[in-house]
């Protein structure tokens, strides 16, 4: 080989490494800056055409400017509130009028019916952003001037401050835990020092690139990102990049042991694994992009944000990692030796032999287990998470809501907001008051407070505040919103809209149900088309999707039991089943793609029976490791103390392990072995290669 050619061979990997080092050094900091352009204002993610969204716009005309109410509650442990305590509380509240953080008029301190509590409503500006949490802290301290009382601050403003506090560790803590877990697993898998660090470095580079792109899009208001989407992006990129790296490095080790030459081994490894990696990434990316069909803005954001993360992961694995492997060669596995992977030291050979002996018994048994788990799926309540379960720990806003509910109507300080025609204010108010579940209804006046003067009329419209009897986040309050809308629809010419916190929760829930019915079939169709193209078969893709869908239902069934009986959740967020479906079906198909592309490759040479056995043996160890890595990275979401992320973490982690250890390891190979060559129909694979075992067994018939 000439010097020029040898130099050219080394130049490409060196240039790729330099390019990625530049990307990491320049864009890496964006992994910690994404919080600067994210928002945790849940009103920003409402359905675009819902009544509650239209009410937010209409409120601006009533000088509300999207105010976030903070509800201050004083309780007296023993006895009743004294006049002096009420006077002090009112003075504290009055001192807030005109301050920069307050939008509108602060209410006086109003005693409860039982005389044991006081309540004041402070309308804070909705655009406080980073100032929300310190404002709530100061408000709580100021309210502490009322001697002999216990002070709580709740309401939407306090909830938003608690959300900000919960997401405070998302940049450092979540990323550190996820990378630490992955590093430990990789060290155990490879028993080497350099390769795990290289894989981790590649995933960090991919995350930096993805975060920089998302930062630019969010800063330009192309997508709207919240803390949940930010956390899922980090986990998704780390998990996916590591999974794809495991597949590539396993193939590189095989080729290096067979060929000896590092350049030839890398070329062969990339050529033989790139198809599976790109196809599996395509299922996840396109499945996520299907979320663009959602009417919820945070779902729409997760679609392109997640797809960007997947694309960056694949780009890193197919460029940075091969370059690093070329430069390291056998040293990547130091202090271990380079040997062809045996799928787990004979364990997977034994599993393959068991599948070969009893395929029908295995697939019937595993199906029975999955069906048994899926039987509990209807028990999963996805009607939303009540406020007292939103945070895994007891957040201050949750304690405040609990104290408020003990002394006042559940919806106090957080009413349903009705915007209606001014000429129908009396009829609208009367209809609202007569609606079951409504404690009171009063028009807003020119003073900005209900009941004090004539109704405020703006552009021929009025606002009526309807206080609900139940807590604003409860199922009962959501049913009251639906009943209130039905009652107001019967008022001729009122043209009434019902908004407010309870209405927002109701609209989000109903929209999430609509999204599931629309997006689930689309995701299934996308995955089937990709599998049809990859495996050149109709039977096999249908089997793969059906088994993964059954695994998903079984996972939700188990989750229902665990959430209710172990973790104490009475319900899940309305978006959890949809997110779980997109991740589990797409990622579950990933592992089957890794397996079946290898099975097809082996079947072309040895027939379907041997293809199943050889493919399962060759990929068993690496796919199991990939599944454990992905489950562990999603499990890291539990460090953020929110029920939504804890529920999603369990569903995805458990579901991935179920797909990896049961569906991919037993169910799919057993079905393929039992069906035999017809599983590839109408591919030429069945017509040509799969006749060889039959011919060998029955030469006379042939």
N, C-alpha and C positions, 0 to 999 in steps of 0.2 A: 504494500500500500504506500502510495506517495505521501510526502510530507503535507502537501496541499490538501489531499483528501482526508488525511488523518486530522489535520487542523479543522477542516470543515465539519467533520463528525463531532468534534468537541465543541465547536462554536455554537451550534444550535442550542444544546442544553444549557451552556453557560449564559447565552443571551436570554433564554427563557427565565433562568434563575435571577438574573440581574433585573429583568423586567418585573418579576413578582416581588423582589425585594423592594423595588421602587414603589410598587403599588402598596405593599405593606407599610412602608415608611411614610408614604404620603397620605394614604387613605385610611390606614389602620385606626387613627384617632377618631374617625367618624363612628366607630362602634360604640364609643362612649359619649357621642354628641347627639345621638338621635333623639334623646329626651328633650333637647332644646326646641324641636319642631313638632313634638307630640302634644296631644291634649287629652286630658282625662275628663273633660266635660261631656257627660253622657248625652246631653241634649244635642250635641253636635253630630250624633250618630243615629238620629231618629229617621224613620221612613220619610222619604222626601215629600210624599203627597198625603201623609196622614193628617187628620184633624189637629192632633197635638202639635205638629210642626207648624201648621198654618196659624195656630193660636199664638205661638212664640213670636211670629212676625207681627200679628195683630196687636200683641201686648206693647210693642214699641210705641204705638200711637197713644197708648195710655200712660206714657211717661214711666214705663216699667224698665225699659232698656235691658230686658232679659235678666232682671235681678234674681240673685240666688238667696232665698231666705235662710237666715240662721235663726234658730229657735232657742232662746235662752229659757231654761227651766230652773226655778229654785224650789226645792222641796224642804219641808220641815220634818225631821225625823220623828219628833214627839210634839204633839199639840197642833195648834193652828197658826197660820201666818198672822203676824201682828201688823197694825197700821204703820208702825215705824218701818218694818221690813218692806212693806209694799211701797212706802214713800221713797226709801233708799233705792229700791230696785228701779222705780220709775225715774228717779233722778239720774241713775247710771245710764239708763236707756236714752233719756232725753239728751244727755251729753254727746251722744253719737250723731245726732242730727247735724247735717252739714259737713261731716268729715269726708275726706276724699274717697274712703272705701265704701261709703253708704250711698245707695241709689234709692231715693224715695224717703218716705216718712217712717220713722221708727215708732212702733206702737208703745203705749204705756204698759206697765206690768199689770196683768189681769189675773185675779185669783181664780182658782178652780172651784167647782161646785162643792167639793168637800172641804174647802178652806185650808187645805194642807199644802198647796203649791201655788207658785206664781209663774206666769208665762209672758215673755216678750218676744216680738218678731222684729228682727233686724234685716232689712233687705240690702244685701251686699251686692256690689257690682259683679256681674257675671264675667267680666274681662279682667279680674284681678290676677289670674294666672298664678305666678309664683308667690304673690302676696297673700293668697287665700289662707294658707296654713298659718303664717304668723299673725294674720288678722284674727283668725279663730282663737289662737293661743292668747292674744291680748284681750279679746272679748271675754274669754273665760276668766282671765285674771281680774279684769275690771268688775265683772259680775260677782267676784268673790268678796266685794266690799259689804255685801248684805250679811250681817252677822247672824249666826244661828241657823244658817241654811246650807244645804248641799247644792252645788251649782253644776248644771249640765248644759252643753251647747250641742244642739242637733240640727236637723234639717238638711236640705240639699247642699248648702255651703259647707257644713261640717263633714258631710259624707265625701264631698270632693276633696277636702283637705286630708281626710283619712286615706283616700285613694292615692293621693300624691305621696303620702308617707309610706304606703304599702309598696309603691313602685320606686321608692327612693333607692333601693338596692339593686334595681334591675340591670344597671350598666355594669356594676362590679361584682356583686355577690352571685347573681345568677350565672353570669359568664364564667366566673371562677369555679363555681361548683360543677358546672357542666364540663368544663375542660379538665378539671381534676378527676372527675369520675371516668371520663373517656380515657385519660392518660393511664389510670390504674388498670382499666380493662385491657388496653393495648399492650401494656407491659406484661400482663398475664398471658395474653394471646401469643405475642411474638417472642417473649423471653429475650428481648434485645433492648438496647438502650437508644440507638439512633433512630430506627424506623418509627417508633411511636412519636418521637419528637418531631420528625419530619411531617407525619400525618397531621399532628396537632397544628404545626405551623401552617400547613396548607389550608386547613379549615379556618384558621384565624385570618389568613390573607383573603379567603373567599368572603368571610364575614365583613371584613373592612371594606372590600369592594362593593358588596351588596348594600351595606349601610350608607356608604357615600352616595350611591345612586338613589336610594330611598330618601336620604336627607335632601338631595337636590329636588326630587319630585315633591316632597312634603313642603319644602321651603317655597316652592313655586305654586303651592296650593293645588297640585295635580292630584295628590292623594292626601287623605287625612289619617294620621297615625295616632293610635293611643297606646298606653302602656302594655295592654294585652297583645296587640299586634307586634309591638317592639320585642316583647319577650319571646313570642312564638317564632319570630324571624331568627333570633339568636340560636334558639334550640334547633330549629329546622336546618339551618345552614351547618351547624356543627355536626348534627346527627347524620345528615345526608352526605356531607363531604367525607366523613369518616367511613360511612357504609360503602360508598363508591371506591374509596381508597383501599378498603379491605379486599374488595373484589379484584382490583387491579394488582395489588401487591401479592395476593395469593397466586394469581396467574403468572406474575413475573417470577416468583420463586420456582414454580413448576418449569417454566421455560429456561430459567437460568441453570437449574439442575440438569436439564436435558441438553441444552446447547452449549453452555459454558461462556459464550460471548455475551457481554452485558448489552451491547447495542442490539444484537439480534433478539435477545430475550425481551427487551423493552418493546421493540417493534412488534413482536409476536403477541406480547401481553396486551398491548393497546389494541392491536387489530382484532384479537379474539374476545376482548371484554368491552370494547367501546360500544358495540351494538347494544348489548344488554344494559350498559350504564345509561346510554342516551335514551333508550326506550323506557327504562324505569323512571328516569328523570322526567321524560315527557309525560308519563302518566300522572306524576305528582304535579308538575307545572300546569298542565292543561286542566287537571282536576281542580286546582286552586283557581285558575282563571275563570272557571265556571261560576265562581262566587261573584263575578261581575254582574251576573243576572239577578243578584239579590237587591232588595229595596233598602237594605240596611247599609249605611255608609261604612261602618267598620268592617262588615263582611266584604264589601266592595274593595276596601283598602287591602285586606288580607290577601285577596286574589293576586293582584300584580306584585305586591310586596313579597309574598311567599314564592311566586314564580321567579322573581328576580334573584332571590336567595338560592333557589335550586339551580338556575342557570350559572350563577357564579360558582357554585359548588362543583358542577360538572367541568366548568372551564379550568378551575384549579386542579382538579384530579387528572384531567387529560393533558395538561401542559406542565404545570409546576411539578407534580409528582413524578412523571416519567423523566423529566430533566434531573431531578434529585436522585432517582434510582440509577440513572446512567452514571452519574458522578460517584455515587457511593458503591455501586456494584455489590459484591458479596459483603462488603463492610456494613451495609444497611442492616444485616442480621446479626452483627457482632454483639455479644460473644457466641451466639449460636452458629450452627452450621447450616449451609444451604442444602436443603433436601426437598424433594418434591413433596407437596402436602399429601398426607394420607387420610385426610378427613377426620382426624381425631384419634389416631393411634389404634385403628381397628374398630372403634366404637361404631362408626358409620358403616363399616363393612358388615357388622353384625345386624345393624338396623336394616340395611339394604337386603340382607339375606332373609330377615324376618318378613319384610314386605314381599319378597319373592315367594316365600312359602305360603303365606296366608293373606293375600291381598284383599280378598272379599271380606274376610272376618275383620281386618283392620279398618277398612273404610266404612263398613257398617257400624263398627264400634265407635269410631271417632265421630261419625255423623250423629249417632245416638247421644253422645256426650254433648255435642254442640247444640243439638235440638233441645236437650234438657236445659241447657243454659239459656237458650233463646226463649224458652217458655216463660221466663220471668221478665222478659222485655216489656210487656205492658205495664209492669209495676213502676217503671221509670217515669217519674213526674217531671216533665220539662215545662211546667207552667211558670217558671221563674224562681229565683232565690229570694226569700224574704230578707229584709234589711238585717235582721239579727243573725243571719247566716252568711251575709255577703263576705264578711271578713272571718278568717279562720280563728283569729284571736278576738277578744272583746274590745272592739274599737270604741273610742269615746262617743262617736255619733250613734252607735248602737245602744250604748247605755242611756243616752239622752232620749232616744225614741222609746225605750222601755219605760223610763220615768214619766215621759209625756203621756204614754198610753194608760198609765195607772191613774191619772188625775183628770185627763181631758178626753174629749172625743178623739178617736184615733187619727183623724185627718186634721187636727188643729194645727194651724200655722202652715199647712201645705194643702190648700184647698184645690178642688177641681175648678178650673177657670172656664167660664162660659162667655163667649163673645157672640152677641146677637144684635138684631135690629133694634134701634132705640125705641121705636114705636111699640114694641112688644115687650118692654122691660117688665111690666107688671105680670103679664102672662108667663113669661119665661121664669121669673122669680118664683111664681106660684107653682109652676110645673116642677121646678127643681126641688122646692120644699116638699112637694108631695111624692117625690121619688123615694121608694124604699132604700134605706142605706144612707140617705142624706140627713145630716143633723140640722143644718141651717143653710139658708141661701140669702145673700144680701148684695145689692148692686154697689159697685165702687163709685165713690163720689169725687167731687172736684178736689177734696182734701187728700185724696189718695188712700182713704180708709173707708171700709164698708160701713154704711149706715149713718154717716155724719154729713147730712145735707142732701141736695138733689143728685141724682145719678150723673156721672160725667159722660157727656156725649162727644164722640170724636168721629167725624165723617159718617154720622148717622148710625154709629154702632155704640153699644154699651158693654160693660164688663160686669158679670155677676160671679161672685165667689161662693162656691158651694162647699161647705165643710162636711166631710164624710164622717160617718160614725166609726169606721174601721181604719186601721193603720194604712197609710197611703200605698204601701208596697204589698199589701195582703191580697189574696185571691178575692176576698169579699169586696175590697175596694175596686178591684178591676171589674167585677160583676156589676157594681154600682155604676161605674162609668158607662158600661154598655147599656144599662137600664136608663140612665140619665139621657144618653143620646137618643134612645128610643122615645122617651117621653117628650123631649124637645122637638123631635121630628114631627110630632103631632100638633105642635103649635103653628098654625098657618102664618106664613110670612116672616117667621122668626129668623130663618136662615142661621140657626145656632151652630156654633162649633164648641166642642168640649175639649179642653187641654189640661195642662197641669201635670204634676208628677205621676199620679195614678194613671191618667190617660196615656202618658208617654210609655209607661210600663205595659199597659194593655196593647197599645199599637205595636210596640216592639215584639211582644209575644205573638200576636196574630200574624205579623209580617214574617216572623221567623218560621211559623208553621207553613205559610205560603211558600217561603223560600225552599224549605225541605222538599215539598211536593214538586217543585219545579226543578231544583238543582240536582237532586239525587238521580233521576233518570238521565239527565244530561251527562253527569260524571260517568255513569255506567256505560253510556253509549260511547263516550270518548275513549274509555279504557278498552272496550271491546274492539273498536276500530284499530287502536294501536296494536293490540294482541293479534288481531287478524293479519295485520301487515307483518308483524315480527315472526309469528309462528307459522304463517301460511296455512292456517287451519281454521275451521269453524268450530269443530267439536271441542278442541282443547281450550280456546279462549272462553267459551261459554262455561265449561267446567271450572276454570280458574276463577272467573268472576262469581259464579254461584257459590263456590266454597268460601271465598273471602267474604261475600255478603252474609253467609250463614255464620261465619266467625264473628262478624260485626254485631249481628243480633245477639249472639251468645255473650259477647263482651258487654253489651248494654244490659243484658239480663243479670249478669254477675254484678255489674256496677250498681244496678238497682238494689240488690241485696246488700252490698257493701255500704252504699251511701246511707241507706235507711237504718240498717242494723248495727253497723260498726262505726261509721263516721258521724252519724246523727244528722245528716242532711234530709230535709223534708222534700226538697225538690232540686232541680238543676236549672241553670241558666237556659233560656230558650234556644240559644245558639249552640249549646254543647253537643247535642246529637248530630247537628249538621257538620260542625267542625270534626267531630269524631269520625263521621262517615267519610268525609273527604280525606282525612289523614289515614285512617285505617284501611279503607279500600284501596287507595292509591299506593300506600306503603306496603300493604299486604300483598298486592299484586307484584310489587317490586321484587320480593323474595321469590315468588313463583316465577318471575321472569328470569332471575338469576339461575334458578334451578332448571327451568324447562328449556332455556336456550342451550345449556350444557347437555341436557338430555337429548335434545334434537341433534346437537352436534355429534354426540356419541351414537345416536340411533342411525345416522347416515352411514356410519362405518360398521356398526355391530348389530343393528336391528333394535326394535323397540324394547324388548325385554332387557337385553344387556345395556341399552341406552339408559333405562331407568336406574339400573343398579350402579352403573359407572358414574352417571351424573349425580346421583344422591351421595355416593361415596366421595366423589371429588369435591363437591360443594358443601357438604354437610357442616364441616368445621367453620368455614369462612362465613356462611350465611347465618349460622347460629351466633357467631361472634358479632356480626353486623346487627342482628336483631337485639342482642343484649345491649350493644352500644346505643342503639336508637331508643330502646326502652329506658335506659339509664339517663339519657340526655333529657327526654321528656319528663321523667320523674323529677328532674332537677327543678321543674317549675313550681314544686311545692314550697320552695324557699320564699316565694312571693305569697304573703298570707291572704290570698283571695280564694273564695270558694270556686269561682269559675276556673281558675288555673289549676287548682287542686283536683277538681273533677276531670278536667281535660287531661291532666297528667296521668291520673289513674286509668282512664279509658284507653288512651293511646299506649301507655306502657304495658298494661295487661293485654290489650288487643294485639300489639306487636309480638309479644312473647307467645301468645296463643297461635298467631299465624306462623311464627317461626318454628316453634317446637311441635305443634300438632298438625296444622294444615299443610305447611310445606314439607315437614319431615315424614308424615305418615299418610294423611288423607290424599293429597294429590299424587304422590308416587303409587299408592295402592290402587287408586282409581285408574291411573294410566296403565299400570301393570295388568289390572283385571280386564280393562277394555281392550288393550292390545293395539295392534296396528290401526284399527279404525279411528283411534283417537286423533290421528293426523289428517283425517279426511277434510278436504279433497286434495291434500298435498301430494306431490309426486313422491314424497318420502315413503308413503305407505305403498304405493304401486310398485316401487323398485326395491328399495333396501329391505323393507320389513318382510319380504317373501323369503329372505335367506334362511332364517331359523326354521321355517316350515319346510323348505326344500331340503335342508340338512337332516331334519327329523324323518321326512318321508320321501326318500329319493325315488322310490318306484312310482308314487303318485305324481311326483314332479315330471 
